[in-house]
Amino acid sequence: MRIVGREEEQMDLQEYYDEDRPEFLVVYGRRRIGKTYLIREFFGDRFCFHATGLSKAPKSEQLREFNYALNKYGDGDFPVAGDWFTAFHQLRKLIEKSAIAGKKVIFLDEMPWMDTHKSRFISGLESFWNGWASGRPDILLIVCGSSTAWITKKLFRNTGGLYNRVTRRMYLRPFTLKECEEFFDAKGIVYSRQQMVESYMIFGGVPYYLNLMEKRFGLPQNVDLLCFSENGALRGEFDELYASLFENPERHIRIIEAIAKKARGLSREEIVKYAGVADGGGLTKALDELARSDFVRKYYAYGKKERDVLYQLCDPFTLFFLKFMRGNPVVDENYWTHNINSGGRNAWNGYAFEQVCLAHITQIKRKLGILGVSTRVASWRSKETVPGAQIDLVIERGDRVINLCEIKYADKEYEITKDYDEKLRRKRWAFEETLKSGKALHTTLITLYGVKRNKYRFSVQSEVLMDDLFA
C-alpha cells in the first residue's frame, strides 16, 4: 500500500535528506502509529544501514542482531561486538566504505529496546555521533521508538554528551478523519462517513488498528472480530500498549482509570484522590508522559487560573476498552452487533464523538472561517449560577467573538426542541453572567447531519457538520 497521508512528514523527510548538513532525527509516537512504516516506505532501498532493537532481549542478543545488520549492509565479515562502542565503531567503518552517493541514511528502529540495563548503549551512541557522524554533512541518522518516556529522558532531556544534539524531531500523531478515509479507500473498504466516524470513536486514527479490518465485513462485525472474539487481535492490546510506552505502567493505568470515570476530566487534586497516587514529582512525570503520548488532554477551564487545568482521557481505544472490554469475558462474540442500541452504548456515543471533535479543532475552526484568527480553546462549567451550566467546547477568538460549542451525536438531523432551546439560552446567560466577557457569544452546534429545520433552529448561529471534520 502506498503511504497514506503524512504529507507534511514526507516533505520534511525529503528536506532533511537534501540538506547539506548532518541530521540527527528522532521519530517518535505511540505504539502502532506507523513510525517504522513511514521511514521504510519513504526511503525504500536508500538505507546505508538499518537495524532494529529486540523486545526484552539482553545486551548480547541486541549486539548479535546489530551485527547481522552490519554484515547485511557491508561487504566485510564483522565479528560480533562485545560492547556498543565497538559496534558503533564497526558501523563507522561500514559507512566510510559505502559506495552510496549523497546522503547516508542510518535507521535505528526501536532504539529504546537496544538500551538494556547497564549496556552503556547511550555512551556508544554519543561517541558515534559526537566523535564522528556530527562532522559529516552526508549523514542522516534516524532513530525511532514508541517509548515516549525513554525518548524524552535519554535524548530530548539528556544532560550528558547528547545534550542538545538532536537536530530534528518528528512526532507522529494519529490519522485525521480525512487520512482515515484515504486509508480505507486504499484498502478497498467501503464505509459511509458516519461509519468512519464510528470507527474513529473506537480505534482513533491508529493505522495499525485500521489495517486489521477486513473489507468483507461491516464495521460492527470487524469490531466483534477484533475486540470480542476469543482470539481477537486487540484483546490484549491495552496492557501491551501501556507496557510498551512506559517503564512502570501501573501508575499510568491507575491515573487513566480514574480520569475515565469523569467525562469532563479530573483536576490534579481529584486524580490524587481517585487514583490513589501521591501528589509529587512522580505524578507530574506520569501526567506529562500521558499527555505527550496523546492519551490525556490538558484542558484549561475557561475563566479559571492555569493551575485549575483538567486532565481528560482523549484516546478512543483506551476509552472503548475500559467501557466495554475490560472485565468482559468472551461469552458473546457478537457483543457489539447485539448491543447496537443499548443504553450504555448510547451514553458512550456522546463522549466518544466529543473526543473525535476535539481531535479535529483545526477542521472546526476552518469551517467557522477563523483559521487565521488567534484563538484559545477551553471547556467551561459553572456552579455559581442556578441552575449550573456546562459547555463542551469554548473557542475564544481574537476578533472579540466567543463560540460556545455544543457537541451532539445523532444519526439524523438534530432537532432543537423547545426545552433544548431554553437550555441553550440558559447556558449562554450563565456564561455571560459568570464571566461578563463583554464579547459577542455565538452558539455553535457540532453534529453529524446538521440541525433540523424548525422554528428553534435559529438559536444556533453556526453549525459544523460531520463532512466538515473530513476537510
Secondary structure, DSSP 8 states (H G I E B T S, - for coil): ----S-HHHHHHHHHHHH-SS-EEEEEE-STTSSHHHHHHHHHTT-EEEEEE--TT--HHHHHHHHHHHHHHHSSS-----SSHHHHHHHHHHHHHT----S-EEEEEETHHHH--TT--HHHHHHHHHHHTGGG-TTEEEEEEES-HHHHIIIIIT--STTTT---EEEE-----HHHHHHHHHHHT----HHHHHHHHHHHTT-HHHHHT--TTS-HHHHHIIIIISTT-TTTTHHHHHHHHH-SSHHHHHHHHHHHTT-TT-B-HHHHHHHHT--SSHHHHHHHHHHHHTTSEEEE-BTTS-GGG-EEEE--HHHHHIIIIITT--SS-TTHHHHTTT-HHHHHHHHHHHHHHHHTTHHHHHHHHT-TTS-EEEEEEEESSSSS-EEEEEEEEETTSEEEEEEE---SS-B---HHHHHHHHHHHHHHHHHH---SEEEEEEE-SS-B--STTGGG-SEEE-HHHHT-
